[in-house]
């Protein structure tokens, strides 16, 4: 099932003969599916090759096999270098698209700069009748190809970073569910096409959780539990960091204290690696952009959040109790709160989509707003804040099973009113199940608004 990605698909379906493109994004985000989909309507011969974690010669031999399979080579010819392969292909009369997927694998057992230099030579001299697509899942390595110090710098006609599907596109995997249940599924499983294709759209959230992430035989469980071991840039300490974060946002010092590590700088390096790989995200309130002490870290993948919040620490209990009893004991009591935190992310993404579509004007930034409450002598954050030219629009997001009442609205209004420093130009409420009553001058959004197609 191919969902979303229309703009990305249109980009890849353009004619780039004589040029190179780059496609990258984390594992299971749909890169290969998108590339192969773009090739379905291609008028040229095409070949797809996924690199091996092996020598250059082993990759040459593997590429030759695929070239024969694609009927670009009549028989398996012998080549000693990748340059020789492309010299031969470049001499053929027909035009073609050559996809080299998991390009970082080619660099695992070979000198990194040598491999990049080889492809610099190929891009510069051997693509007159070829469109070359380099793709990969190691975000750090792929980003490095765009740096000025890299031999491939400036060689790509286009570079496409593929993120998970947004909550709106992801909901197409379960179109008949209520807005309340769509939020719940996205909060738990995220926007990976690979993960969402494993779900049963007719099943309940509980049934999908039990059948996938609580099932050690499921590819969903394997994805969540094996991520750390599938990437050479990570180590066992990454799992400890993920476990500390779970469903929360934490400051660096809070992570450091929870792990009980010495202040050697090693944790900072590990967090930087995880942030570069976009497994962790670093967040700063939009009203404190230069205050690093307010910065927090969180897992950027909903499924990993769920796994490390509920399953990782309790893996032995899952084995002993079985999936259904484990769900009842460890997940069910805390699940609504877990989803409510993720609903705040969805609300911020909703406004981002509105701005990008041109339906919402005058927004300078979207994020959270840090405040000090002098009345109750505490600090905190409003989780959905839009920065405007002359102040802020603040929205309270509520993942309630029942409509929000007027008393609940008045309580939230008072909390915002306590923050005298905050220049509120607009105050609104986003309740997934709607409202019992509405009164002026506030703005109201419900599940139908959040899931209305732009």
C-alpha positions as CSV (number, residue, x, y, z in Angstrom):
1,X,0.0,0.0,0.0
2,X,1.6,3.3,-1.1
3,X,0.4,6.2,1.0
4,X,1.2,9.9,0.7
5,X,4.6,11.1,-0.7
6,X,3.0,12.7,-3.8
7,X,5.5,15.6,-3.9
8,X,8.4,13.3,-3.3
9,X,7.2,10.9,-6.0
10,X,6.8,13.8,-8.5
11,X,10.3,14.9,-7.8
12,X,11.8,11.5,-8.4
13,X,9.8,11.0,-11.6
14,X,11.4,14.0,-13.3
15,X,14.1,13.3,-15.9
16,X,17.6,13.4,-14.3
17,X,19.5,11.6,-17.0
18,X,23.2,12.7,-16.8
19,X,22.7,13.6,-13.1
20,X,22.8,12.1,-9.6
21,X,20.2,12.3,-6.9
22,X,20.3,11.4,-3.2
23,X,17.5,9.9,-1.1
24,X,18.0,9.3,2.6
25,X,16.0,8.7,5.8
26,X,16.0,6.4,8.8
27,X,15.3,2.7,8.5
28,X,11.8,1.5,7.5
29,X,10.7,5.0,6.5
30,X,9.8,4.0,3.0
31,X,12.8,5.0,0.9
32,X,13.0,1.9,-1.2
33,X,9.2,1.7,-1.7
34,X,9.2,5.3,-2.9
35,X,12.1,4.8,-5.3
36,X,10.6,1.6,-6.8
37,X,7.3,3.3,-7.1
38,X,8.9,6.2,-9.1
39,X,10.5,3.6,-11.4
40,X,7.2,2.1,-12.3
41,X,6.4,4.8,-14.8
42,X,10.0,5.3,-16.0
43,X,10.5,5.1,-19.8
44,X,14.1,4.0,-19.4
45,X,15.7,0.8,-18.4
46,X,16.1,0.6,-14.6
47,X,18.3,-1.4,-12.2
48,X,18.0,-1.5,-8.4
49,X,21.0,-2.7,-6.3
50,X,21.2,-2.8,-2.5
51,X,24.8,-2.6,-1.4
52,X,26.4,-5.4,0.7
53,X,28.5,-4.9,3.8
54,X,31.4,-6.2,1.9
55,X,34.4,-5.4,-0.2
56,X,34.1,-3.2,-3.3
57,X,34.7,-6.2,-5.5
58,X,31.8,-8.1,-3.8
59,X,29.6,-5.1,-4.5
60,X,30.7,-4.9,-8.1
61,X,29.8,-8.6,-8.6
62,X,26.5,-8.1,-6.9
63,X,25.7,-5.0,-9.1
64,X,26.6,-7.0,-12.2
65,X,24.1,-9.8,-11.3
66,X,21.4,-7.1,-11.1
67,X,22.4,-5.6,-14.4
68,X,22.1,-9.0,-16.0
69,X,18.7,-9.5,-14.3
70,X,17.6,-6.1,-15.7
71,X,18.8,-7.1,-19.2
72,X,21.1,-4.2,-19.3
73,X,24.1,-6.6,-19.5
74,X,23.7,-9.6,-21.8
75,X,25.9,-11.8,-19.5
76,X,27.9,-11.5,-16.3
77,X,30.9,-9.6,-17.4
78,X,34.0,-9.2,-15.3
79,X,34.9,-5.7,-13.9
80,X,37.7,-4.8,-11.5
81,X,36.5,-1.3,-10.5
82,X,33.2,0.5,-10.2
83,X,34.5,3.0,-12.7
84,X,34.8,0.2,-15.2
85,X,31.2,-0.7,-14.7
86,X,30.0,2.8,-15.4
87,X,32.4,3.3,-18.3
88,X,30.7,0.2,-19.9
89,X,27.2,1.4,-19.1
90,X,28.0,4.9,-20.3
91,X,29.0,3.5,-23.7
92,X,25.6,1.8,-24.2
93,X,23.1,3.5,-26.6
94,X,20.1,3.4,-24.2
95,X,19.3,5.6,-21.3
96,X,18.9,4.1,-17.9
97,X,18.3,4.7,-14.2
98,X,20.7,3.0,-11.7
99,X,19.8,2.9,-8.1
100,X,22.5,2.2,-5.5
101,X,20.6,1.6,-2.2
102,X,22.1,1.5,1.3
103,X,25.2,3.3,0.0
104,X,26.7,3.5,3.5
105,X,27.1,-0.3,3.4
106,X,29.6,0.1,0.6
107,X,31.7,2.2,3.0
108,X,31.7,-0.2,6.0
109,X,34.6,-2.4,4.8
110,X,36.3,0.2,2.6
111,X,37.9,3.5,3.0
112,X,35.1,6.1,3.3
113,X,36.7,8.9,1.3
114,X,37.9,6.4,-1.3
115,X,34.3,5.3,-2.0
116,X,33.0,8.8,-2.1
117,X,35.9,9.8,-4.5
118,X,35.1,6.8,-6.8
119,X,31.5,8.1,-7.1
120,X,32.7,11.7,-7.6
121,X,34.6,10.5,-10.6
122,X,31.5,8.5,-11.8
123,X,29.1,11.4,-11.4
124,X,31.5,13.9,-13.1
125,X,32.5,11.7,-16.1
126,X,30.3,8.6,-16.6
127,X,26.6,9.6,-16.5
128,X,25.9,11.0,-19.9
129,X,23.1,8.4,-20.5
130,X,22.5,7.5,-16.8
131,X,20.5,8.8,-13.9
132,X,22.2,7.7,-10.7
133,X,20.3,7.5,-7.4
134,X,22.3,7.0,-4.2
135,X,20.1,6.1,-1.2
136,X,20.8,5.2,2.4
137,X,19.5,4.8,5.9
138,X,22.5,6.0,7.9
139,X,21.4,9.7,8.2
140,X,24.8,10.8,9.5
141,X,26.8,9.3,6.6
142,X,24.3,10.5,4.0
143,X,24.3,14.0,5.4
144,X,28.0,14.0,5.2
145,X,27.8,13.7,1.4
146,X,26.3,17.2,1.3
147,X,29.2,18.7,3.3
148,X,31.8,20.9,1.5
149,X,34.6,18.7,2.7
150,X,33.1,15.6,1.0
151,X,34.2,14.6,-2.5
152,X,30.5,14.4,-3.6
153,X,29.7,17.9,-2.4
154,X,27.7,19.8,-5.0
155,X,27.3,16.7,-7.2
156,X,23.6,16.0,-6.6
157,X,20.9,17.6,-8.7
158,X,18.5,17.0,-5.9
159,X,18.7,15.5,-2.4
160,X,15.5,14.2,-0.8
161,X,15.3,13.5,3.0
162,X,12.4,11.2,3.7
163,X,10.7,11.5,7.1
164,X,8.0,9.4,8.6
165,X,4.5,10.1,7.2
166,X,2.7,12.9,9.1
167,X,-0.3,11.9,11.3
168,X,-2.8,12.9,8.5
169,X,-1.3,10.7,5.8
170,X,-0.7,7.9,8.3
171,X,-4.5,7.8,9.1
172,X,-5.1,6.5,5.6
173,X,-3.9,3.1,6.9
174,X,-6.9,3.0,9.2
175,X,-9.4,5.3,7.5
176,X,-12.6,4.0,9.1
177,X,-11.5,4.6,12.7
178,X,-12.7,7.6,14.8
179,X,-10.5,10.6,15.3
180,X,-10.0,9.4,18.9
181,X,-8.7,6.0,17.7
182,X,-6.6,7.5,14.8
183,X,-4.7,9.6,17.4
184,X,-4.2,6.6,19.6
185,X,-2.8,4.4,16.7
186,X,-0.5,7.2,15.5
187,X,0.7,7.9,19.1
188,X,1.7,4.2,19.6
189,X,2.9,3.2,16.1
190,X,4.0,6.4,14.5
191,X,4.2,7.2,10.8
192,X,6.5,4.5,9.4
193,X,4.7,2.8,6.4
194,X,6.5,-0.5,7.2
195,X,5.0,-0.5,10.7
196,X,1.5,0.6,9.7
197,X,1.2,-2.0,7.0
198,X,1.6,-4.6,9.7
199,X,-1.5,-3.4,11.5
200,X,-5.0,-4.7,11.1
201,X,-7.1,-1.6,10.3
202,X,-10.2,-3.4,11.6
203,X,-8.7,-4.3,14.9
204,X,-8.8,-2.3,18.1
205,X,-5.7,-0.5,19.5
206,X,-5.4,-3.2,22.1
207,X,-5.6,-6.0,19.5
208,X,-3.0,-4.3,17.3
209,X,-0.6,-3.7,20.3
210,X,-0.9,-7.3,21.4
211,X,-0.6,-8.7,17.9
212,X,2.5,-6.7,17.0
213,X,4.7,-5.0,19.6
214,X,3.9,-7.6,22.3
215,X,4.5,-10.4,19.8
216,X,8.3,-11.3,19.7
217,X,7.7,-12.9,16.2
218,X,6.2,-9.7,14.8
219,X,8.4,-7.5,12.5
220,X,7.1,-4.5,14.5
221,X,8.5,-6.0,17.8
222,X,11.8,-6.8,16.0
223,X,12.1,-3.3,14.6
224,X,11.7,-1.7,18.0
225,X,13.9,-4.2,20.0
226,X,16.7,-4.5,17.4
227,X,17.2,-0.9,16.3
228,X,20.3,-0.4,18.5
229,X,21.9,-3.6,17.3
230,X,21.3,-2.8,13.6
231,X,23.3,0.4,13.5
232,X,27.1,0.4,13.9
233,X,27.0,4.0,15.3
234,X,25.0,3.0,18.4
235,X,26.1,1.0,21.5
236,X,24.5,-0.5,24.5
237,X,24.4,2.8,26.3
238,X,21.8,4.0,23.8
239,X,19.3,1.6,25.2
240,X,19.8,3.0,28.7
241,X,19.3,6.5,27.3
242,X,16.1,5.4,25.6
243,X,14.8,3.7,28.7
244,X,15.4,6.9,30.8
245,X,13.5,9.0,28.3
246,X,10.6,6.7,27.6
247,X,7.6,8.9,26.9
248,X,9.2,12.0,28.5
249,X,11.3,15.0,27.6
250,X,14.3,15.4,29.8
251,X,17.1,17.9,30.1
252,X,20.7,16.7,29.7
253,X,21.4,16.9,33.4
254,X,18.3,14.9,34.2
255,X,19.5,12.1,31.8
256,X,23.0,12.3,33.3
257,X,21.7,12.0,36.8
258,X,19.3,9.1,35.9
259,X,22.1,7.1,34.3
260,X,24.5,7.9,37.1
261,X,27.3,8.5,34.7
262,X,30.4,10.5,35.4
263,X,30.7,13.9,33.9
264,X,33.3,12.9,31.3
265,X,31.6,14.2,28.1
266,X,31.0,10.7,26.8
267,X,27.2,11.0,27.3
268,X,27.2,14.3,25.4
269,X,28.9,12.5,22.5
270,X,26.4,9.7,22.6
271,X,23.5,12.0,22.6
272,X,25.0,14.0,19.7
273,X,25.3,10.8,17.7
274,X,21.7,9.9,18.5
275,X,20.5,13.4,17.6
276,X,22.5,13.4,14.3
277,X,20.8,10.1,13.5
278,X,17.5,11.7,14.3
279,X,16.6,9.0,16.8
280,X,16.5,11.7,19.5
281,X,15.2,15.2,18.9
282,X,16.4,18.3,20.8
283,X,13.6,20.8,21.7
284,X,13.8,24.4,23.0
285,X,10.7,26.5,23.9
286,X,10.1,29.1,21.1
287,X,10.2,31.9,23.6
288,X,13.7,30.8,24.9
289,X,15.6,30.1,21.7
290,X,19.0,30.8,23.1
291,X,18.6,29.3,26.6
292,X,20.3,25.9,26.4
293,X,19.3,25.1,30.0
294,X,15.7,24.9,28.8
295,X,16.6,22.4,26.0
296,X,15.2,18.9,26.4
297,X,15.7,15.6,24.6
298,X,13.1,13.0,23.6
299,X,12.7,10.0,21.4
300,X,11.6,11.1,17.9
301,X,9.9,7.8,17.0
302,X,6.5,7.1,18.6
303,X,6.9,3.3,18.4
304,X,10.3,3.4,20.1
305,X,8.8,5.7,22.8
306,X,6.1,3.1,23.4
307,X,8.6,0.2,23.4
308,X,10.9,1.9,25.9
309,X,8.1,3.2,28.1
310,X,6.4,-0.1,28.5
311,X,8.2,-3.1,27.1
312,X,11.9,-2.8,27.5
313,X,12.1,-2.7,31.3
314,X,9.5,-5.3,31.7
315,X,10.5,-7.8,29.0
316,X,10.8,-10.7,31.5
317,X,7.2,-10.0,32.7
318,X,6.0,-10.2,29.1
319,X,7.5,-13.6,28.7
320,X,6.0,-14.8,32.0
321,X,2.6,-13.3,31.8
322,X,1.9,-13.5,28.1
323,X,0.8,-10.6,25.9
324,X,-2.8,-10.1,27.1
325,X,-2.1,-10.2,30.8
326,X,1.0,-8.0,30.3
327,X,-1.2,-5.4,28.4
328,X,-3.7,-5.4,31.3
329,X,-1.1,-5.0,34.0
330,X,1.6,-2.8,32.5
331,X,0.0,-0.9,29.6
332,X,-3.7,-0.3,30.0
333,X,-3.5,1.8,33.2
334,X,-1.0,4.3,31.6
335,X,-1.9,4.2,28.0
336,X,-4.3,7.2,27.8
337,X,-1.7,9.4,29.4
338,X,0.9,8.2,26.9
339,X,-1.4,9.0,24.0
340,X,-2.2,12.4,25.5
341,X,1.4,13.5,25.3
342,X,1.7,12.5,21.7
343,X,-1.6,14.3,20.9
344,X,0.3,17.5,21.7
345,X,2.7,16.6,18.9
346,X,-0.1,16.0,16.5
347,X,-1.6,19.4,17.3
348,X,1.7,21.2,16.6
349,X,1.9,19.2,13.3
350,X,-1.7,20.2,12.5
351,X,-0.7,23.9,12.6
352,X,2.5,23.2,10.7
353,X,0.4,21.6,7.9
354,X,-2.0,24.6,7.9
355,X,0.9,27.0,7.5
356,X,2.5,25.0,4.7
357,X,-0.7,24.8,2.8
358,X,-1.2,28.5,3.0
359,X,-4.4,28.3,5.1
360,X,-2.8,29.9,8.1
361,X,-0.9,33.1,7.8
362,X,1.3,35.2,10.1
363,X,2.8,32.4,12.1
364,X,6.6,32.8,12.7
365,X,7.2,29.6,14.7
366,X,5.4,26.7,16.3
367,X,6.4,24.9,19.5
368,X,6.0,25.0,23.2
369,X,6.1,28.1,25.5
370,X,8.1,28.1,28.8
371,X,6.6,30.1,31.6
372,X,7.0,30.9,35.3
373,X,3.8,31.0,37.3
374,X,4.1,33.6,40.1
375,X,0.7,32.7,41.6
376,X,1.6,29.0,42.3
377,X,5.3,29.5,42.3
378,X,6.0,27.0,39.6
379,X,7.2,26.8,36.1
380,X,6.1,24.7,33.1
381,X,5.3,24.8,29.4
382,X,2.3,25.4,27.3
383,X,2.7,22.6,24.8
384,X,1.1,24.2,21.7
385,X,2.2,27.7,21.0
386,X,2.2,29.8,17.8
387,X,4.5,32.7,17.7
388,X,2.9,35.7,15.9
389,X,4.3,39.1,15.1
390,X,2.9,40.8,18.2
391,X,2.5,37.9,20.7
392,X,1.4,34.3,20.9
393,X,-1.5,32.0,20.1
394,X,-1.8,29.4,22.9
395,X,-3.8,26.2,22.5
396,X,-4.6,23.7,25.1
397,X,-4.7,20.1,23.7
398,X,-7.0,17.6,25.4
399,X,-7.2,13.9,24.5
400,X,-10.5,13.3,26.3
401,X,-12.8,10.4,25.6
402,X,-15.7,12.8,26.3
403,X,-16.4,16.3,25.2
404,X,-14.6,19.1,27.1
405,X,-16.8,21.0,29.5
406,X,-17.1,24.7,30.1
407,X,-15.7,24.3,33.6
408,X,-12.6,22.7,32.2
409,X,-12.2,25.5,29.7
410,X,-12.5,28.1,32.5
411,X,-9.9,26.3,34.5
412,X,-7.4,26.4,31.6
413,X,-8.2,30.1,30.9
414,X,-7.3,31.0,34.4
415,X,-4.0,29.1,34.2
416,X,-3.0,31.1,31.1
417,X,-4.2,34.4,32.8
418,X,-1.8,33.7,35.7
419,X,1.2,34.2,33.4
420,X,1.4,38.0,33.2
421,X,4.5,38.0,31.0
422,X,2.6,36.2,28.2
423,X,1.2,38.3,25.4
424,X,-1.7,36.1,24.4
425,X,-3.3,37.3,21.2
426,X,-5.4,34.2,20.7
427,X,-6.4,31.4,23.1
428,X,-7.8,28.2,21.8
429,X,-8.7,24.6,22.7
430,X,-8.2,21.4,20.8
431,X,-10.4,18.6,22.2
432,X,-10.4,15.4,20.2
433,X,-13.9,14.5,21.3
434,X,-15.3,18.0,20.9
435,X,-17.0,20.4,23.5
436,X,-20.1,20.4,25.6
437,X,-20.4,24.2,25.1
438,X,-18.4,26.9,23.4
439,X,-18.2,30.5,24.4
440,X,-16.5,33.5,22.9
441,X,-13.8,34.7,22.3
442,X,-11.9,31.4,22.2
443,X,-11.0,29.2,19.2
444,X,-12.2,25.6,19.2
445,X,-11.0,22.6,17.2
446,X,-12.0,19.0,17.5
447,X,-11.1,15.7,15.9
448,X,-13.0,16.4,12.7
449,X,-10.9,19.6,12.3
450,X,-7.6,17.8,13.0
451,X,-8.2,15.1,10.5
452,X,-9.8,17.3,7.8
453,X,-7.9,16.9,4.6
454,X,-6.1,20.1,3.5
